[in-house]
Amino acid sequence: FPQTSREKVYTSSRDARKKKRGSLLFSRLLRERAARYSLCIFLAGHFQSHRKSNTSSVMGAKQSSQDDAGRENLDALKEEIERLRKALSEEEERKKKTREEDKKTSKTTSAPIQVDDRELEKRLLLQTQSDGEVDSASFASQHEVDPKRIVGIIKSLAASNVVVFSETDKNTLNLTEEAMSFIENGSPEARAFDFVKSKGKNGVSLPEFKKLEKTISEVGFKQAMQQKWLAMDKATNSVVAKVEEITDTCRTYLRMIKEGKKEEVPAKELDALIKKRKLAKVETWKEYAVKRGPEFALERKKLEHDLTKEMLANGAWKTATFKEYTLVPGAGNIPASGHVHPLLKVRRAFREIFLQLGFSEMPTNNFVESGFWNFDTLIQPQQHPARDAHDTFFMKTPAKANFAPEEYVEKVKKMHEVGGHGSVGHNYAWKREEADKNILRTHTTAVSARMLHKLAEDGFKPCKLFSIDRVFRNEAVDRTHLAEFHQVEGVVCDKGLTLGDLIGVIRQFFAQLGMTQVRFKPAFNPYTEPSMEIFAFHPMLGKWVEVGNSGMFRPEMLLPMGLPEDVSVIAWGLSLERPTMIMFGIDNIRDLFGSKMQLQSVKNNQLCPLGLEK
């Protein structure tokens, strides 16, 4: 019999669906097969009755034998149909049991229903209204959601003043997998001791001991040595036991932590397990207690961000609630920006003081100077210790350069060798190659010398000049000295100036800085006479600190430049760092300038520490 229908079987990635579809297909095939056999029986019976009514007497005997064979076939078909019906019934029963088992499994393994944030917010507000106070951790556990989601909802509601909350810090101590293995198998130091002890009094050779796993041979050996359980016998190059018995305290303490008895573990040992051995981790989190806020409601009102023309047209703005603008001072976030270093703040203040006093700024854009402008023009002898490599940084490339006018160079040379204008000089053979050496300038007075020489060439006029820039000296670094620092220099050039004018100008200058406690001490400088050291009182150190040097330039320096004989020049110089240290209360210069400077202090220091009165 031809097949009446064709089945299409679709595969699926899920085993349950395959199983279900396979059962349906098998059941359908059984039904179709049973239907075919039933049709066979019907047709066979019909064919038999037709033959009985149309057979002749001649063929009677032969027909009788054929009928017996047909009856036998019919019996076989009936038996097959009964067998198929029984198999179909069993399949239906099996499918029924499978469906019942699937229902039970789906009930036990079904995932919790996901609740959106809006629904959680409603439940939280309802519970807050009924209970008065809700704990965030308990609420999250009750609804089987991540506590972080609840925290986000709480803070969002608090921003709208619907609820208020208080924070509680929580923490727990969790053991690592390594610590759990120590609890099960013993600590490495105890296992190392047991291994050595099992080898007898002579211990075990170091090479054999090193064959153990690293946890025992390295970590365990180190800990056992610290606790004086094991020792190295250098004579035999072996590891030996120093005690007869031990108590595995590490294992004991880990068990106590696991059982929730960390308070019974000594603080020192607990700290070592956490920080040194990394066997336990402290996990911290916050829990929130939520209460009603000033604008509490079971449903949060939607805040409007903008006033629209539609609101104005239909009057909705009258009942709408608008989001508050954060325009009040301090309500917004502080914008990210740079911060001025204390040295630059004081430098700017110094510059403003000089400008207010009528000074003009000198150009100081060349860090490299020749020895001539840095030393020789100041009538500083070439044998002076300051010109030694122990105090000055000499350039290798280019090693020499001197762009001074030759006429002026000859005058300076003569002043060094034989003197003039009442001076006897230094009485030595001045060398041009020594003057031409390039150095990192040791003071900005070299710039002042250039400016005074230019003033003489252009025609003398009274002037007040200043400079603030970096200088370099090969000095030992300590709490008050650096090899690189900033120098502030002031120069006044006029006729009839005296030492009293110098003291008065310095006092006026430092008073503008807010440093009223200033005093002077006689000193010696190669290019000034008279000379004075300047001291200021350091309130943090509680003592007087040298902040600068001063004096009147010698005629031996000024006359070779071409300045008139009745012109005097008073000058003073100081570092930028020391006044800054006094103003900001810093007692170590390395905390102000260099790698130890804290960026947070740059951000937080005051805008202008100078005692300026405007």
Long-range contacts (C-beta under 8 A, 24 or more apart in sequence): 1-36, 1-39, 1-40, 3-32, 4-32, 5-32, 16-102, 19-98, 23-91, 23-94, 23-95, 23-98, 26-91, 27-88, 27-91, 27-92, 27-95, 30-84, 30-87, 30-88, 30-91, 31-88, 33-84, 34-81, 34-84, 34-85, 34-88, 37-77, 37-80, 37-81, 37-84, 38-81, 40-77, 41-74, 41-77, 41-78, 41-81, 44-70, 44-73, 44-74, 44-77, 45-74, 112-144, 115-143, 115-145, 117-149, 117-152, 117-153, 120-145, 120-149, 120-150, 120-153, 121-153, 121-156, 121-157, 121-300, 122-298, 122-299, 124-150, 124-153, 124-154, 124-157, 124-290, 125-157, 125-162, 125-163, 125-296, 125-297, 125-298, 125-299, 126-298, 128-163, 128-290, 128-291, 128-292, 128-296, 129-292, 129-296, 129-298, 132-291, 132-292, 133-289, 133-290, 133-291, 134-289, 134-290, 135-287, 135-288, 135-289, 135-290, 136-165, 136-287, 136-288, 136-289, 136-290, 137-287, 147-285, 150-288, 151-286, 151-288, 154-288, 154-290, 157-290, 157-293, 157-300, 158-293, 160-293, 160-295, 160-300, 160-301, 160-303, 161-293, 161-294, 161-295, 162-293, 162-295, 162-296, 162-297, 162-300, 163-290, 163-291, 163-292, 163-293, 163-296, 164-290, 164-291, 164-292, 164-293, 164-294, 165-288, 165-289, 165-290, 165-291, 166-288, 166-289, 167-286, 167-287, 167-288, 168-286, 168-287, 168-288, 168-289, 169-284, 169-285, 169-286, 170-284, 170-285, 170-286, 170-287, 171-282, 171-283, 171-284, 171-285, 172-282, 172-283, 173-257, 173-262, 173-274, 173-280, 173-281, 173-282, 173-283, 174-280, 174-281, 174-283, 175-254, 175-257, 175-258, 175-279, 175-280, 176-278, 176-279, 176-280, 176-281, 178-278, 178-279, 179-254, 179-257, 179-273, 179-279, 179-280, 180-258, 182-250, 182-251, 182-254, 182-279, 183-251, 183-254, 183-255, 183-258, 186-248, 186-251, 187-220, 187-223, 187-248, 187-250, 187-251, 187-254, 188-215, 188-216, 188-219, 188-220, 188-223, 189-219, 189-220, 189-221, 189-223, 189-224, 189-227, 189-229, 189-248, 189-250, 190-220, 190-246, 190-248, 190-250, 190-251, 191-216, 191-220, 192-216, 192-217, 192-220, 192-221, 192-223, 192-224, 192-229, 192-230, 193-224, 193-229, 193-230, 193-241, 193-246, 196-230, 196-239, 196-240, 196-241, 197-241, 201-240, 202-236, 202-238, 202-240, 203-233, 203-236, 203-238, 203-239, 203-240, 203-241, 204-238, 204-239, 205-236, 205-237, 205-238, 205-239, 206-232, 206-237, 206-238, 206-239, 209-238, 209-239, 223-250, 250-279, 254-279, 254-280, 339-602, 339-603, 340-602, 341-597, 341-602, 342-580, 342-584, 342-592, 342-601, 342-602, 342-605, 343-486, 343-576, 343-577, 343-580, 343-592, 343-593, 345-605, 345-607, 345-608, 345-609, 346-576, 346-579, 346-580, 346-583, 346-609, 346-610, 347-468, 347-486, 347-576, 349-513, 349-608, 349-610, 349-612, 350-468, 350-488, 350-513, 350-576, 351-466, 351-468, 353-509, 353-512, 353-513, 354-466, 354-490, 356-512, 357-464, 357-508, 357-509, 357-512, 358-464, 359-464, 359-465, 359-466, 359-490, 360-463, 360-464, 360-465, 360-466, 361-465, 361-466, 361-467, 361-468, 362-444, 362-447, 362-448, 362-451, 362-465, 362-466, 362-467, 363-447, 364-444, 364-447, 364-467, 364-468, 364-469, 366-441, 367-440, 367-441, 367-470, 367-472, 368-395, 368-438, 368-439, 368-440, 368-441, 369-438, 369-439, 369-440, 369-441, 369-446, 370-400, 370-401, 370-402, 370-403, 370-404, 370-435, 370-436, 370-437, 370-438, 370-439, 371-434, 371-435, 371-436, 371-437, 371-438, 371-439, 372-402, 372-404, 372-409, 372-412, 372-435, 372-436, 373-404, 373-446, 373-449, 373-450, 374-439, 374-441, 374-442, 374-443, 374-446, 375-435, 376-412, 376-416, 376-430, 376-435, 377-404, 377-412, 377-446, 377-449, 377-453, 377-557, 377-560, 377-561, 378-445, 378-446, 378-449, 378-526, 378-527, 378-557, 379-412, 379-415, 379-416, 379-426, 379-526, 379-527, 379-554, 379-556, 379-557, 380-526, 380-527, 381-416, 381-426, 381-428, 381-526, 382-416, 382-428, 382-430, 382-431, 382-434, 382-435, 383-428, 384-526, 386-442, 387-434, 389-474, 390-474, 391-442, 391-473, 391-474, 391-475, 392-439, 392-440, 392-442, 392-473, 392-474, 393-439, 393-440, 393-472, 393-473, 393-474, 394-437, 394-438, 394-439, 395-437, 395-438, 395-439, 395-440, 398-438, 399-437, 399-438, 400-433, 400-436, 400-437, 400-438, 401-436, 401-438, 402-435, 402-436, 408-453, 408-560, 408-561, 409-435, 411-560, 412-560, 414-560, 415-556, 415-559, 415-560, 419-556, 420-556, 420-559, 421-555, 421-556, 421-559, 421-565, 422-555, 423-555, 423-556, 425-556, 440-471, 440-472, 441-471, 441-472, 442-471, 442-472, 442-473, 443-471, 443-487, 443-489, 443-573, 444-469, 444-471, 444-487, 444-489, 444-573, 445-489, 445-527, 445-571, 445-573, 447-489, 448-489, 448-491, 448-571, 449-557, 449-561, 451-491, 452-491, 452-493, 452-553, 452-558, 452-561, 452-563, 452-569, 453-561, 453-562, 455-493, 455-563, 456-561, 456-562, 456-563, 457-562, 460-493, 460-563, 460-564, 460-567, 462-493, 462-494, 462-495, 463-491, 463-492, 463-493, 463-494, 464-490, 464-491, 464-492, 464-493, 465-490, 465-491, 465-492, 465-493, 466-490, 466-491, 468-576, 477-590, 479-587, 479-588, 479-589, 479-590, 480-545, 480-578, 480-589, 481-589, 482-577, 482-589, 482-590, 482-593, 482-594, 485-575, 485-576, 485-577, 485-593, 486-575, 486-576, 486-577, 487-573, 487-574, 487-575, 487-576, 488-548, 488-573, 488-574, 488-575, 488-576, 489-571, 489-572, 489-573, 490-571, 490-572, 490-573, 491-569, 491-570, 491-571, 492-569, 492-570, 492-571, 493-563, 493-567, 493-568, 493-569, 494-567, 494-568, 495-564, 495-566, 495-567, 495-568, 496-566, 496-568, 497-552, 497-568, 497-569, 497-570, 498-568, 499-530, 499-552, 501-570, 502-532, 502-550, 502-551, 502-552, 502-570, 502-572, 503-532, 505-570, 505-572, 506-534, 506-550, 506-572, 509-572, 510-534, 510-536, 512-610, 512-612, 513-579, 513-583, 513-610, 513-611, 514-583, 514-609, 514-610, 514-611, 514-612, 515-547, 515-579, 515-582, 519-544, 520-550, 523-549, 523-551, 525-549, 525-551, 527-551, 527-553, 527-554, 527-557, 528-552, 528-553, 528-554, 528-571, 529-554, 534-572, 534-574, 536-579, 536-582, 538-581, 538-582, 538-587, 539-582, 539-585, 540-582, 540-585, 540-586, 540-587, 541-587, 545-578, 545-582, 546-578, 547-574, 547-575, 547-578, 547-579, 547-582, 548-572, 548-573, 548-574, 548-575, 549-573, 549-574, 583-609, 583-610, 584-609
